[in-house]
Amino acid sequence: MGRTRTYICIDLKSFYASVECHERNLDPMKTNLVVADPERTEKTICLAVSPSMKALGVPGRCRVFEIPAGISYVMAPPRMQLYIDYSAEIYSVYLKYVAKEDIHVYSIDEVFMDVTDYLSLYQMTAKELTLRIMEDVLKTTGIPAAAGIGSNLYLAKIAMDITGKHTADRIGILDEETYCRQLWNHRPLTDFWRIGSGTSRKLERIGIMTMKDIACADVDMLYRMFGIDAELLIDHAWGKETVTMRDIKTYQPKASSVSSGQVLSRDYEFGEGRMIVREMADALCLELIAGNLLTESVTLHVGYTNRMEHRSAHGTVSLRTATDSSRQIMDAASSLYEQIVNPHIPVRRITLTFNRVSDRDCRQYDLFYDAEESEKEYRIQKTVLEIKKRFGKNALFRGMDLQEGATALERNRQIGGHKSGA
């Protein structure tokens, strides 16, 4: 089995809001601040709220209109590039203590570390090392953090998410024994990693309300309800996790894809929606070129303006051969759109996915492959990509991007669907 390992999970508290507070020389623990775009409606979701607002009961991902009227606050427009820069600087702090091979970046504001081999090196306990790293992050960037320490990755995450919130130093510590003793009766179940509201409701319908209930439940029944996912539920109910940092670092997916999605700012008519699909296909083709990749098929998911009344359109089209040709892929995506979308219902959400992505160097040809034409288009796309990298994403664009309702130029100024900031 090997020796017991020690993992740390570190989360930057209300990261986007804390960055905005630090940029304004404000204390994020005492300042009421929300990160949201004031140019959007009150229905827009807050990307983050400061810890002081959370202390007042304001949830982290609420909509602007849901903030109680009696709370005064600063609204900060999102600046995604700034947050990426802060995250990179904080990652460099982590690297002062732990090698990148022992760090897994879970999200822009959360990491896992396997510190097993570092404790003897630094002559520190896991808690002492965690405190040292958190203090360094705060001193270097002004961003407060919370952490969890566990004997496996799952326990480190739960220690941070649940027990760390109730300690003065914002550090939780768990092993399998203390997990069962302290959290077996904890509610709600949705506080636990990987248990969503849907899973929780299914469990509640059969009287399972806690992790202890899962641990004591009939195993065959759980497998009938959840299939292979029952194995994870049962392991986690006992505080067990078989995945290690090494497993994460060596994992190779069997298949891969690239995708893009957007929620449109208004109802789009049929023709306008088709234009957006072509824009998205064109942008994803450049991602293929950048990664030296090809795709074998395209999947399109289109949501209508009233999803309660109209079921979303969904379909997949196979390409003649694996390709990165923007011309072929745009035509295929456009044709698929025309086949599956109701032309009489306004469109509001579009997701485009390129499936079974593979290395361009391993491409196979068919009898209809035109090598000269393909290579010519590839060189053009490579040139477009290089110009965009050097001079900005909007340095070159297609004529359709200037049509009314087009979104490509605006999306090129965004990161993750939000303003990149100054």
C-alpha positions in Angstrom: 0.0 0.0 0.0 2.9 2.4 0.7 3.0 5.1 3.3 0.2 7.5 4.1 0.4 10.6 1.9 -0.4 14.2 2.9 -2.3 16.5 0.6 -3.1 20.2 0.8 -5.9 21.9 -0.9 -5.7 25.7 -1.1 -8.5 28.0 -2.2 -8.2 31.8 -2.6 -11.1 33.3 -0.8 -13.6 35.1 -3.1 -10.7 35.4 -5.5 -12.1 37.9 -8.0 -13.6 40.1 -5.3 -10.4 39.9 -3.3 -8.3 41.0 -6.3 -10.6 44.0 -6.9 -10.4 44.9 -3.2 -6.6 44.7 -3.2 -6.4 46.8 -6.4 -8.4 49.5 -4.5 -6.4 49.2 -1.3 -9.4 47.8 0.5 -9.6 45.0 3.0 -11.6 42.1 1.4 -12.6 40.8 4.8 -14.3 44.2 5.7 -15.3 45.6 2.3 -18.7 44.9 0.6 -17.8 44.4 -3.1 -19.3 42.4 -5.9 -17.7 41.6 -9.2 -20.4 42.0 -11.9 -20.7 43.9 -15.2 -22.8 47.1 -14.6 -23.5 47.3 -18.4 -25.6 44.1 -18.2 -29.1 43.8 -16.6 -29.8 43.2 -12.9 -30.3 39.5 -13.8 -26.5 39.2 -14.5 -24.7 36.8 -12.2 -22.1 38.1 -9.7 -18.8 36.4 -10.5 -17.8 36.9 -6.9 -18.8 38.7 -3.7 -16.3 39.7 -1.0 -16.0 37.6 2.2 -17.7 40.4 4.2 -20.8 40.1 2.0 -20.8 36.4 2.4 -20.8 37.0 6.1 -24.0 39.0 5.6 -25.6 35.9 3.9 -25.1 37.0 0.3 -24.3 33.8 -1.8 -21.2 33.9 -3.9 -22.9 33.4 -7.3 -26.2 35.3 -6.8 -27.7 37.6 -9.4 -27.4 41.4 -8.8 -31.1 41.8 -8.1 -30.9 39.2 -5.4 -28.6 41.3 -3.2 -30.7 42.6 -0.3 -31.6 46.3 -0.8 -30.2 47.3 2.6 -26.7 46.3 1.8 -24.4 49.0 0.3 -21.6 47.7 -1.9 -19.0 48.5 -4.5 -19.7 47.0 -8.0 -16.5 46.1 -9.8 -16.6 45.3 -13.5 -14.8 41.9 -14.2 -11.2 42.1 -15.4 -10.4 38.5 -16.4 -6.8 39.2 -17.6 -6.0 40.8 -14.2 -7.3 37.7 -12.4 -5.2 35.4 -14.6 -2.1 37.6 -13.9 -2.8 37.3 -10.1 -3.3 33.6 -10.4 0.0 33.2 -12.2 1.8 35.2 -9.6 0.3 33.1 -6.8 1.3 29.9 -8.6 4.9 31.2 -8.6 4.6 31.4 -4.8 3.5 27.8 -4.6 6.5 26.8 -6.7 8.8 28.2 -4.1 7.7 25.4 -1.8 6.5 22.5 -4.0 7.6 21.3 -7.5 5.1 21.5 -10.3 5.0 17.7 -10.5 3.3 17.7 -7.1 0.8 20.5 -7.8 -2.5 20.1 -9.6 -4.2 23.3 -10.6 -7.9 22.5 -10.1 -9.2 26.0 -11.1 -8.0 29.6 -11.4 -8.3 29.9 -7.6 -7.8 26.4 -6.2 -4.9 23.9 -6.2 -4.0 20.5 -4.7 -0.5 19.7 -3.5 1.1 16.4 -2.5 3.5 17.6 0.3 4.4 14.2 1.6 8.0 14.4 0.6 8.4 18.0 1.7 7.6 17.8 5.4 10.8 16.1 6.3 12.8 18.4 4.0 11.4 21.6 5.6 11.2 20.0 9.1 7.6 21.2 9.3 4.2 19.7 10.1 1.6 19.9 7.3 -0.2 22.7 9.1 3.0 24.7 9.5 3.9 24.4 5.8 0.3 25.3 4.8 0.4 28.4 7.0 3.7 29.4 5.6 2.4 29.2 2.0 -0.8 31.0 2.8 1.1 33.8 4.6 3.4 34.1 1.6 0.5 34.4 -0.8 -1.1 37.1 1.4 2.2 39.0 1.7 3.0 38.8 -2.0 -0.4 39.5 -3.5 -2.8 40.6 -0.7 -5.1 37.7 -1.4 -6.4 35.7 1.7 -6.7 31.9 1.4 -8.3 28.9 3.1 -6.9 25.4 3.1 -7.6 21.8 3.9 -5.1 19.1 4.8 -6.0 15.4 4.3 -4.6 11.9 4.0 -6.1 11.8 0.4 -7.2 14.3 -2.2 -10.9 14.1 -1.3 -10.3 14.6 2.4 -8.1 17.7 1.7 -10.9 19.2 -0.4 -13.6 18.4 2.3 -11.3 19.7 5.1 -11.1 23.0 3.2 -14.7 23.2 2.0 -16.4 22.3 5.3 -14.2 22.2 8.4 -11.8 24.9 7.4 -14.5 27.5 7.3 -15.1 27.2 11.0 -11.5 27.6 12.2 -9.7 30.8 13.2 -6.7 30.1 10.8 -9.0 28.9 8.0 -7.3 25.5 7.9 -9.2 22.2 8.2 -7.5 18.8 8.9 -9.0 15.4 8.2 -8.1 11.7 8.0 -10.6 8.9 7.5 -11.2 8.5 11.2 -11.9 12.1 12.0 -13.9 12.5 8.8 -16.3 9.8 9.9 -16.4 11.1 13.5 -17.0 14.8 12.6 -18.8 14.7 9.3 -20.9 11.6 9.0 -23.9 13.4 10.2 -23.2 16.7 8.5 -26.0 18.2 6.4 -26.8 19.1 3.7 -25.1 16.5 1.5 -24.5 19.1 -1.2 -21.8 20.5 0.9 -19.7 17.5 -0.1 -17.5 17.5 -3.2 -19.2 15.9 -6.2 -22.7 15.6 -4.7 -25.0 17.9 -6.6 -28.6 18.8 -6.0 -29.8 16.1 -8.4 -27.9 13.3 -6.6 -29.0 14.7 -3.2 -32.7 14.6 -4.2 -32.4 11.0 -5.4 -30.9 10.0 -2.1 -33.4 11.9 0.0 -36.2 10.1 -1.8 -35.1 6.9 -0.3 -34.3 8.4 3.1 -30.6 8.9 2.8 -29.7 12.3 4.3 -26.1 12.0 5.4 -22.8 10.4 4.5 -23.4 7.9 7.4 -26.6 6.9 5.7 -24.7 6.2 2.4 -22.1 4.2 4.3 -24.8 2.1 5.9 -27.0 1.8 2.8 -27.5 -1.4 0.7 -24.6 -1.4 -1.8 -26.6 -3.2 -4.5 -29.4 -0.6 -4.2 -26.9 2.2 -4.7 -25.4 0.6 -7.8 -28.9 0.1 -9.2 -29.6 3.8 -8.7 -26.3 5.3 -9.8 -24.4 2.7 -11.8 -20.7 2.9 -11.6 -20.9 6.3 -9.9 -22.1 4.4 -6.8 -18.5 3.3 -6.3 -17.4 6.9 -5.8 -20.3 7.7 -3.5 -19.5 4.7 -1.3 -15.8 5.4 -1.1 -16.4 9.1 -0.3 -18.9 8.1 2.4 -16.0 6.4 4.2 -13.5 9.2 3.4 -11.6 7.1 0.9 -10.1 8.2 -2.4 -8.0 6.0 -4.6 -6.8 8.7 -7.0 -3.3 10.1 -6.3 -1.4 13.1 -7.6 0.6 10.6 -9.8 -2.6 9.3 -11.3 -3.6 12.9 -12.2 -0.3 13.7 -13.8 -0.1 10.5 -15.9 -3.8 10.5 -17.0 -4.4 10.4 -20.7 -8.0 10.7 -21.9 -9.2 8.1 -24.4 -10.9 10.8 -26.6 -10.8 14.6 -26.6 -12.8 17.5 -28.0 -12.8 21.3 -28.2 -15.9 23.3 -27.7 -17.3 26.8 -27.5 -20.6 28.1 -26.1 -22.4 31.4 -25.6 -25.6 32.8 -24.3 -26.8 35.5 -26.7 -27.6 38.9 -25.4 -31.1 38.9 -27.1 -33.4 36.7 -29.1 -31.7 35.8 -32.4 -33.7 35.0 -35.6 -32.9 31.9 -37.6 -30.5 33.5 -40.0 -28.7 35.4 -37.3 -28.2 32.2 -35.3 -26.7 30.5 -38.3 -24.2 33.4 -38.7 -23.2 32.9 -35.0 -22.6 29.2 -35.6 -20.4 30.0 -38.6 -18.4 32.5 -36.5 -18.0 30.0 -33.7 -16.9 27.3 -36.1 -14.3 29.6 -37.7 -12.9 30.5 -34.2 -12.7 26.8 -33.2 -10.9 26.0 -36.4 -8.1 28.4 -35.5 -7.9 26.5 -32.1 -7.4 23.3 -34.1 -4.6 25.0 -36.2 -2.9 26.3 -33.0 -2.9 22.8 -31.5 -1.9 21.0 -34.7 -5.2 19.1 -34.5 -8.0 17.7 -36.7 -11.6 16.9 -35.9 -13.8 14.0 -37.2 -17.3 15.3 -36.4 -19.2 18.4 -35.2 -21.9 18.5 -32.5 -24.3 21.5 -32.3 -26.6 22.3 -29.4 -29.1 25.2 -29.8 -31.4 26.5 -27.0 -34.5 28.5 -27.8 -35.6 31.6 -26.1 -38.1 29.8 -23.9 -36.6 26.5 -22.8 -39.6 25.6 -20.7 -41.8 25.5 -23.8 -39.3 24.4 -26.5 -36.9 21.5 -26.3 -33.4 22.4 -27.4 -32.1 21.3 -30.8 -29.2 18.9 -30.8 -27.4 17.0 -33.5 -24.0 15.7 -34.8 -22.6 15.5 -38.3 -19.6 13.4 -39.3 -17.0 14.9 -41.6 -15.9 13.1 -44.7 -12.4 12.8 -43.1 -10.6 14.3 -40.2 -9.9 17.9 -41.0 -9.0 21.4 -39.8 -10.4 23.1 -42.9 -12.5 26.1 -41.8 -14.4 26.0 -45.1 -15.5 22.4 -44.7 -16.3 22.7 -41.0 -18.1 26.0 -41.3 -20.3 24.5 -44.1 -20.9 21.3 -42.1 -21.9 23.3 -39.0 -24.1 25.6 -41.0 -25.8 22.7 -42.7 -26.4 20.9 -39.4 -27.9 24.1 -38.0 -30.4 24.3 -40.9 -31.4 20.6 -40.4 -32.0 20.6 -36.6 -33.1 24.2 -35.7 -36.8 25.3 -35.9 -36.7 28.5 -38.1 -39.8 29.9 -36.4 -38.4 30.0 -32.8 -35.9 32.6 -31.7 -32.4 31.3 -30.6 -30.8 32.2 -27.3 -28.0 29.7 -26.5 -25.5 27.9 -28.8 -22.8 25.4 -28.1 -20.5 24.0 -30.8 -18.2 21.0 -30.2 -15.5 19.4 -32.4 -15.4 15.7 -31.5 -12.7 13.0 -31.7 -9.9 15.5 -32.0 -6.6 14.0 -33.1 -3.0 15.0 -34.0 -2.6 16.4 -37.5 0.6 14.6 -38.0 -1.3 11.3 -37.9 -4.0 12.2 -40.4 -5.4 9.7 -42.9 -6.4 10.6 -46.4 -9.3 9.4 -48.6 -9.6 9.2 -52.4 -11.2 12.6 -52.6 -8.5 14.4 -50.7 -7.0 17.4 -52.5 -3.6 17.8 -51.0 -2.7 21.0 -52.8 -6.0 22.8 -51.9 -5.8 21.6 -48.3 -2.2 22.7 -47.8 -3.0 26.1 -49.3 -5.9 26.7 -46.9 -3.8 25.4 -44.0 -1.0 28.0 -44.8 -3.6 30.8 -44.9 -5.1 29.7 -41.6 -1.6 29.5 -40.0 -0.8 33.0 -41.3 -4.1 34.4 -39.9 -3.3 32.7 -36.5 0.2 34.2 -36.4 -1.2 37.7 -37.2 -3.8 37.4 -34.5 -1.2 36.3 -32.0 1.1 39.2 -32.8 -1.4 42.0 -33.2 -4.5 40.9 -31.3 -7.5 38.6 -32.1 -9.3 41.4 -34.0 -6.4 42.3 -36.2 -8.0 40.1 -38.9 -11.6 39.1 -39.2 -14.2 38.0 -41.8 -16.8 40.3 -43.4 -19.6 38.4 -41.6 -18.1 39.6 -38.3 -19.3 43.1 -39.2 -22.9 42.1 -39.7 -25.6 43.2 -37.3 -25.8 40.7 -34.5 -22.3 39.3 -35.0 -20.5 38.6 -31.7 -17.0 37.5 -32.7 -15.3 40.9 -32.4 -16.8 41.5 -29.0 -16.0 37.9 -27.8 -12.4 38.4 -28.9 -12.2 41.2 -26.4 -13.4 38.9 -23.6 -12.0 36.0 -21.5 -14.4 33.3 -20.5 -17.3 35.4 -21.7 -16.4 38.4 -19.5 -14.4 41.6 -20.1 -10.6 41.0 -20.0 -10.2 44.5 -18.4 -7.5 47.0 -18.7 
